[in-house]
Amino acid sequence: MKLANLRGLQTEHPPVERVMTFNAEENEHMLSINVQLCFKPAGYDGGWQKRTK
């Protein structure tokens, strides 16, 4: 699905040179797919949630 979307983007909008994607660090399956599609890690983001009693 992701590859089909990237190919569609390439066909419909050839000037686009960069695509960003985001995945959770624990989502190893999707991260592996991104590597196979030649995406490279560019940074990390995190969030914190304060739990109240």
Secondary structure, DSSP 8 states (H G I E B T S, - for coil): -HHHHHHHHHHH-TT---------TT-HHHHHHHHHTT---------------
